[in-house]
Amino acid sequence: MDREMRTPRPDWIAQCESVGFSYHSIDGTYWDESRCYRFTAGEIDTLEAATAELAARCLDAAEHIVARGRMAELAIPLAWRERVAESWRARTPSLMGRFDLAFDGSAPPKLLEFNADTPTALLEASVVQWHWLQQAVAPTEPQADQFNSLHEKLIANWRALNVTWSSNTPVHFTCAGDSEEDRGNLDYLRDVATQAGVTTKFIAIEDIGWNAERGAFVDLDEDEISVLAKLYPWEWFAAEAFGAHLLEARIRVLEPAWKMLLSNKGLLPILWELFPEHENLLPASFAPGAIHGDWVEKPLLSREGANVAIHRRDATIAAPGDYGTEGRIYQAYAPIPRFGDDYVTIGSWLIGDEPAGIGLREDQSEITRNTSRFVPHYFV
């Protein structure tokens, strides 16, 4: 695993925007092809195997949490626990998820967290970096490849999902209307669903209505929303004024409600409890002071690095945010690989239950944030 410095394509902005990637320069520099990461085929095999292994162990943890009644430890609201359990018992299919891993190319990859509910950075991982590979690397290194089957597997998974609801049922896609990044990811999800034969409609989250007489959510045309694909966290839904209606409505939601078990940082101590000393896991606990050595404090529901604090013997690094009142977990510190002045983490994708590719994020902080840069990769 090496970092290479490269000259960006002269028309990289136009190339990005041609595939709908309009937020390439959000907060300054987001997409950054002035550098890339080169892996060996063996390193990619290691990442793929670790991703498959972690996916299986997370499903084991979900079964444990439901069977042992441990949702309170994850701060899942009481009213929602049976809905989550029913979703899990039915094994309602999942569309996707993303593990965040610390990996230096030699030691086993370590799980930092699981973005199981509303994973973003999908468009750039799937399409944008593949186009970069074809245009910037392949002309001089035709043997170069990329760990990236996201597009094909998304289409296949949508095709499989489309036969699990009534024929010609439209899938409504929703996110907060003011997020350009979320809308870009959602539009890409809509596109691949359409390619799979799914009928799709977009609706901003704030435009979803509730028809009490019909007992159904409706769109602006008063059409019932039967299947909803969202980039909007389940815990936000649960806290909304209309959230209680989700408990009574006839509606299928992607990701399914059982993903509340895995998108929660409380998953991490439960995984360590179930699989102590697992090579892909870090020691983690619900109890402060239980971790020996350097440690990381994480709110149960933190997103984009908010309120994460790294406590080392010589310094503490903390990110601001509005999370933490719901509870916290404590995880052993894993050194994040550093190249020059930058730290890099790997987002390893699942489509359904299958590993499907990676995307890398760089930052001058060890805490990956919304502003961290996306950097492409290849392997030989």
C-alpha positions, 0 to 999 in steps of 0.5 A: 500500500503506497501513496503516489503523487499525480498530476490531475487530469486537465479536465477533471472537473468536467469529467466529474460533473459529466457523471453527476458528481457536482459536489467535487469541491465542497468545503474546498477540496473534496475529490483529490486526484493529485494523489492516489493509493496503489495496492497489491492484489494480495492487499486487496484480497485481505481487505475483501476477506476482512469485509466479508468476515466482518459482515458475517460477525455483524449479523451474528451480533444483530441476532444476539442483540435481538435474542438477548433483548439488549436494544436499551444499551444502544439507546433504541427507543422503547417504542421502536424495539419490537419494530426493529426485532420484527424487521430482523426476524423477517430478515428484510433484505438490505441494500448496502453498508460501508465499514470504515477500516484502519489498514496499513497494508501489513497488519490485519484491517481493524474495524473503526465503525460500520456505516450501516444505515446511510452510507455516503461517498457512494457515487465517487467510490463507484463511478468517479474513481473508475473513470479516473482509473480508465483515463489517468492510469490505464493508458500507461498501466493497462494491467491496473485494476480497481477493487470496485464492483459497486455499480454492477452489484447495485444493479443486481441487488436492486433487480433482486429487491424489485421482485420482493414487492408488488409489480410496478410499485414505485420506489420513492427516494428521499433525503433532506432537500438542502444536502447537495451531497446526499442528493447526489448519492441518492440520484445515483442510487435512483439511476442504478435502480432505474437500470435494474427496472425499478420505477422511481420517484424523488421526494424531499423528506420534508414533502412526505405527507401522512394521510390519516384516513388511509393510514399511509404516507403519501407524496405530493400527488397523494400517491401512497409511498409503499417503498421508501429508499432513504438517505436519512437516519432511522434515529432521526425518523424516530425523533420526528413528529411523524415518526410514530406513524412509521410504526403503523404504516404499510411501508417498506424502508431501505435500509430496513429497521434492523440496521439500527442495530448495526449503525450504532457504535454500541455494536462495537463493544458487543462485537468485542464481547462476542468475538474477543481477540478477533483480528479485525476488531478493536477492544471496546466497552460501554464502561469508561476506563475499561480500555488499557492504553490509548483510547477513543471515545465515540457517541452511540449515534455520531456521524461524520466524526462528530464528538469523537475524541482520541485520548492518547498519553500525550494529547487529546484530539476532539471533534465538535458536534451535537451528539453524546447525550444518547450515550458513549462507547470506548474503543482502543486506539488504532493508529491510522496510517499516515502518508506525509501530513495526511492520515488515510482510512478505508471505506469498504463497501457491502452491497447486500452481504457481498464485499464490493469495493473501497474508497479512501478518505484523507485528512490531516486529522486522524478523525475522518470528517465530512470535509475529509478528501476522497482519494482514488486507488488502484491495484496491480 
